[in-house]
């Protein structure tokens, strides 16, 4: 059963690995290692937890997706998302 829940900073490494996997086809297609989602590192993901709320989607306790959000005024903005 899939479960969506708030992620914690301890999930950052798994989010980073999932993100790199999700954007691999774009990196390969454009031969561009600087694509923002591929250019992230563990510290940058951990720092984003200070300003954004991350959610993770898990199936059988394995993370299969994540999304980051932040609120500005009365609007919830959805940032990067990735899934395997």
C-alpha positions in Angstrom: 0.0 0.0 0.0 1.3 3.5 -0.9 1.6 6.0 1.9 2.2 9.7 1.5 3.7 11.4 4.6 5.8 14.4 5.6 9.5 13.7 5.0 12.2 14.6 7.5 15.8 15.7 7.0 16.8 12.1 7.7 15.1 11.3 4.3 17.4 13.8 2.4 19.9 11.2 1.1 17.1 8.9 -0.2 15.4 12.0 -1.8 18.6 13.0 -3.5 19.2 9.5 -4.9 15.6 9.3 -6.2 15.9 12.8 -7.7 19.1 11.9 -9.6 17.4 8.7 -10.9 14.3 10.6 -11.9 16.2 13.2 -13.9 18.8 10.8 -15.4 17.0 10.7 -18.8 17.1 14.5 -19.2 20.8 14.6 -18.2 21.5 11.9 -20.8 19.3 13.5 -23.5 20.8 16.9 -23.2 24.3 15.8 -22.1 24.0 18.4 -19.3 25.2 17.4 -15.9 24.3 20.9 -14.6 20.5 20.3 -14.8 19.4 21.7 -11.4 17.9 18.5 -10.1 21.1 16.6 -11.0 23.4 19.3 -9.7 22.0 19.0 -6.1 24.0 17.5 -3.3 23.1 16.2 0.1 23.9 19.5 1.9 21.7 21.5 -0.5 18.7 19.1 0.0 19.2 19.3 3.8 19.3 23.1 3.6 16.0 23.1 1.6 14.3 21.5 4.6 14.7 24.8 6.4 12.4 26.6 4.0 10.3 24.0 2.4 8.1 21.1 3.4 8.9 17.8 1.8 6.5 14.9 1.3 7.4 11.4 0.4 5.5 8.6 -1.2 6.4 5.1 0.0 5.3 1.7 -1.1 6.1 -1.2 1.1 8.4 1.2 3.1 10.4 2.0 0.0 10.4 5.7 -1.1 9.0 5.9 -4.6 8.4 9.6 -4.9 8.9 13.0 -3.3 7.7 16.6 -3.7 8.6 19.8 -2.0 6.3 22.7 -1.2 6.2 26.1 0.4 3.5 28.6 1.3 3.5 32.2 0.3 0.5 34.1 1.6 -2.5 32.0 1.0 -0.9 30.0 -1.8 0.9 26.7 -1.6 3.6 26.3 -4.2 4.7 22.9 -5.4 8.3 22.6 -6.3 10.4 19.8 -7.6 8.8 16.4 -7.6 10.3 13.1 -8.6 9.3 9.4 -8.7 10.8 6.1 -9.7 
